[in-house]
């Protein structure tokens, strides 16, 4: 029997993208449940949008709880497998199907298309490589994530174990924690290039442009490293097969 799949999308300040994302997911996974969390205020919200197939998805309005709201929702819902896609990331039908298939084949990992890799060579310092692609294990999966409910539950436990009093305190690193919470490292797959919204690095819209983004994520990397759960590659130039 195939696992029950749900897709979670979050709108923050890109309401113009949600309709397209919903349509693509509906085409790729017609049997999947689709949950849209609307964090947008005023014109950034989804209330007045007429380009969203509302008969195909559930939309819930919520005060901004950050991207991590999707992990908490996944842990609470009754589905086995989840796919989350950032609201600036446009995967194809084929890529969505391939990611969910990768999860079905290997549910012990979180799966994606691109990520970040912490590596260490000899006695040198640790380095962080961004925008890693190909097919290999990574420290963090970014932008699109396929994972199990069990991994979402483990992510919440991991956050508590390293000192977060409440999941809402995790504002800049749900992807880091999700990638570190399972028995096996997260893995990315070479599924080809994907389109990104022009606002993906725009000031005032992209969370990566927030003043505390780099510092908060850096502190989280350090915590996970000290707890021995962060995946660290010995040689950044050698792909994991």
N, C-alpha and C positions, 0 to 999 in steps of 0.2 A: 504494500500500500504506500502511495506517495505521501510525503509529509505535507501538512497544511501550511500554505505560504501566505504571508501578509507583507505588503509593501507600505513603508512609512515615509511620508514626505513632510517637510517643514517649510512653511512660508515665513520669511522674515521681512525682507524688503524687495522681493522680486515677484510680486503677484502676477506679472505678465508671463512668467515661466511655468506656472503651475498647470495651466490648461494643457500645454504641450506635454509636460511630464506625465500627467494623468492619461492622456491619449496613448502615449507610447507604452506605458506600463500595461494599460488595458489591452492593447494589441499583443504585447509580448506574453502576458500571463492572464488570460481571460478568466481563469478560475480563481485567481488570487483576490483576497480582500485588500482594499486600499484605504489607508488612513492618512488624512492630511491634517496636520496641526497648524493652525493659523495664528502666528505670533504678530502679524502685521497690525499696525494702528492706522486709522483713517484711510487715506488713499492707498496705503501699503497693504491693507487687509483684503480679504477675498469676498466680502459681502456683496459687492456690486459687480463682480466679474461675471460676464455672461459667456465666457469661453471655456468653462470647466464642466466636464461631464459629471454633474452632481449625482446622476443616477448610478454612476460607476464607482463613486468613492464616498466615504464619510468624512465630513469636515468638522473639526472641533476648534472653537475659538478658545484661546488660552493666553493668559499673561505671559510675556516673554520668559521662558524658562531655559533659554539657550538650546543649542543643538542636542544637548544630552537628554532633552525631553523624550527623544525617540527611544533611547535605551531603557528608560524607566517604563515607558509604555509597552515596549516589547517584552519586558520581564513580567508585566502584569496581564498581558493578553494571552489567550489560549492557543496561539498558533505555534507550530513547531519551528518553522524557518522564517527568517525575515530578510528583506532587502530594503536598505535605506539609501537614498540618493540625494545628494545636496541639491539645493534649488538653483544652482548655477551650472549644473552638470547634465549634459544631454547624452545619454547612452542610446544606442540603437536597440531595436527589438532583439536582434541577434545577441548583442552583448548582455542584455538583461537575462535572456534565456540561458546564456552560457554561465553567467555568475550563479544563478540559482542551481544549475546543474552541477557546478563545481562544489557548491555547498552540500548538495545531496550526496555526492560521491565522497566527500571528506568533511563531515560535520564537526570534527574536532577543531577546525580552524575557522578564523574569519577570512573572507575572500574579498578581493577587489581587483582594480585595474592599475592603480598607481599608489605609491606610498612613500614612506621615509625609512631610512636605514641608518641605524647607529652601528658604527664599526670601530674596530681597534686593530691596529697592525703592530705586532711586536710590543715594544715598551713605549710606543708613542701614545699620544692622547686620543681620547675618543672623538670621533667626528660624526657629524650628522649630514647625511645626503638627502636632499629633497627631490621630489619629482622622479622617483625611481620607477622605472617601467620594466617590462619583460616578464618572465615567469620565474619567480623566486620567492623565498621567505623574506619578510621585511619586519621591521620593528613596529611600524604603524601603517595601517591601510587608510587612505584618504579618499574623500569625495563620494565613493560608493562602497557599500558594505553589505555583504551577505553573511548571516550568522544565525545561530540557533537561539531559542529562548533560554536554554541552559547557559549559554555564554552571556546573554544579557543579565541573567541573574548573578552569574559569577562576577560580572563587571561591577555591579552594585556592591557585592561583598568585598571586592578588591578595593574599591574606593574607601569603604569604611575601615578596612584593615590598615590603610596607609595614612589615616588621620582625617579624612573628610567626615565632618559631623553629619552632613546631610548631602544627598546626591545633588541638590540644587546648588551646592557650593562648587561643584565641578562646572566651570564656565568655559574653559578653553581646552579641554582635553578628553572629551568623551571618546574620541577615536583612538587616543593613546591607550586609555584604560581598556577599551573593548579589545584592542589588538593584543594586550598583555594578559588577558584574563583566562585564556584557555590553556589546555594541556600542550598544544602544539603552536608554533609561531604562526602569525598571520601570513597569508600568501597572496601574491598578486599574479595575474594571468595576462599573457600577451594576447589581448583580444582586439588589437588595433587602436587607432586614434579615436578620440571622442571630442565632441564639440563642447566648448565652454561659453557661458554667457559673457559678453563684453564687460559686465560689471563684476566679474569674479575677483578683481583686485582693486575695486573702486573705493576711494575714501568715503566713509559714511554709510557704506553698504556692506562691504566684505568684512567679516569678523577678523580676518588675518591682518587688517589694517588698524585694528584697535591698539591703543597705546600699550596695553598690558599683555598682548597676545604672546609675543616671543618669551617674555620673562615668565609668564604663568606656565607655558608649556615646558620651558627649560627646567623649572622647579619640579614639574611632574615627572619628566624624564629622570631627574636625579633621584627622586623618591623611589621610583620603580626599579632603578638600577640598584639602589641600596637594599631593596627587598628581594633582589635576585630574580625578578620576573620579567625584566625588559630583555627582549631578544637583541643580542649584540653579535654582529657578524665579525669573523676573524679577518676576513679579507674582502673589502668592498668591491674588488674587481672580479671576484669569483662568484658566479651565480649558483644558487642552491638548486639542485636538480630533484 
